[in-house]
Amino acid sequence: MKFPSSLLSLTRFLLLLPFFSSAWLDFSVATNTQPQPQYHDLLHCLCSQEDAICNLIYTAQNSTAYASVLQFSIRNPRFSNKTKPIAIVTPTTIPQVQSTVLCSRKHGLHLRVRSGGHDFEGASYASLSSPFVLLDLVNLRSVTVDVPSKSAWAQSGAVLAEVYHSIASASRTLAFPAGLCPTVGLGGHISGGGYGTTLRKFGMAADNIRDALLVDADGRVLDRAAMGEDVFWAIRGGGGNTYGIVVSWKLKLVRVPLRLSAFTVSRTASSDAEMTKLVDRYQRVTDKLPDDLMILVMIGAVDQAFQVMYLGGKERLLRVMNESFPELGLKEEDCKEMSWIESVLHFANYPSNSTYDVLLKSRTDSPISFAKLKAKSDYVGTPLPESALQGIWSRVHQVEAGAALLHLIPHGGMMSRISDSSTPYPYRAGTVYKIQYYVAWSGEQKEVEERHLGWIRKLHEFLTPFVSKNPRGAYANSRDLDLGMNDPTGETSYEQARVWGEQYFKHNFERLARVKAAIDPSNFFRNEQSVPPLSM
């Protein structure tokens, strides 16, 4: 089974992490889903509710659709050997979410909550402990746009494609500053921060939330006023499946011009020395460029590319680029003017003749490839020396073409003007760019998996002296269990969790743990890297 040969194809694969077929991804559902003592009690409890949801419950014993429902939005088959849910619940109403929480808690079952399935470590739908219930928000995905107030209410099960389509259908000049990948679930995206192409102009997705509806461990539905500002702060970037279930978000929409400019310049033929010069220049200017301009760098074993988004016309873009980054050699024919929604399609690598209605097919698009995936992340505050860049190239060349990809994602602009305690995401002023590492492989051979995991871990280790320190930074939405894990029983202490928690959240981790103690002191909502409660 081959990986995509070109960088753009590989990038789309890694960004979209597409649906996997049940024939290839065999969950062997009977292996780890034998009836638990609580199994029948749970079903009886759920089916006896006034808002009965019997027809929305899937179990390995009672439903032939169990495997397909479980696999439907999984983007990474690495975790097929983890413990699977004893039941999957797919509510269509908020009262059904409340019932699932209350029945699961009553019968000693904790919940995993899935909004999209883009989870690098599978913690939203698999577990190292048992038993548990998977609450899948796939049916809660309505989006309502209010143009006069420049806002929208969007349910957590909506994928970004559905959010973007709804906004574009209502207005040509409003947008939501979220991610490049159309199939990412909104709920998880905001819960960890949420990067996008307008990051330097408007901040992250989590920076643009006005309100939310949260179902807590007692089954209450809380809006911003009811949950309080501390909880509202925590859910906007402090990690999902930790404080409750956010069923809906009120998005702050931003004004964008009718025409933007974008380009992708490939440097496939560039030597390592040429790329060293380009990236060295890039990292010295990228966080200082105008807020309207964002440059992403993609580095593969064979292909490299620079992708640019500019909130304005191409004439101004050319002037800025040729003044600030002439080494890239940008030409007018490289640039394309487009609307914001067309830029969504552009960066997701849809065919150039696609209309934005293609976004409505994002949940069922055919997969590009089947592969297992591991991701890591880092933050850079001081430009990497040439020796570090050369070390990256030599290590990237050690894996087969199409197996590895690095993204350089710039900060600066608005990101530097937002306080590092405004939301749980702490990497603001002083961060030049983020490094996102990916490695992908296929097959069941243990040796192949260990070789690829070893490769990304060694690259990460090599860069230790050159990236953020005390603590070394990591991005919560690029979950990495190598950083540390909670005890599967849920008994992890705050001190144990600090090992990984301060890498994601720095000084904000203690506040998150105190918020957790206030909203969920029994630690009902938990996973391998959820924030544990810390009492006052």
Secondary structure by P-SEA (a helix, b strand, c coil): ccccccaaaaaaaaaacccccccccccccccccccccaaaaaaaaaaaccccccccccccccccaaaaaaaccccccccccccccccccccccaaaaaaaaaaaaaacbbbbbbccccccccccccccccbbbbbcccccbbbbbbccccbbbbcccccaaaaaaaaaaccccccccccccccccaaaaaaabbbcccccccccccccccccccccccccccccccccaaaaaaaccccccccccccccccbbbbbccbbbbbbbbcccccaaaaaaaaaaaaaccccccccbbbbbbbcccccbbbbbbcccaaaaaaaaaacccccccccccbbbbcaaaaaaaaacccccccccccccccccccccccccccccccccccccaaaaaaaaaaaaccccccbbbbbbbbcccccccccccccccccccccbbbbbbbbbbcccaaaaaaaaaaaaaaaaaaccccccccccccccccccccccccccccccccccccccccccccaaaaaaaaaaaccccccccccccbbbbcc
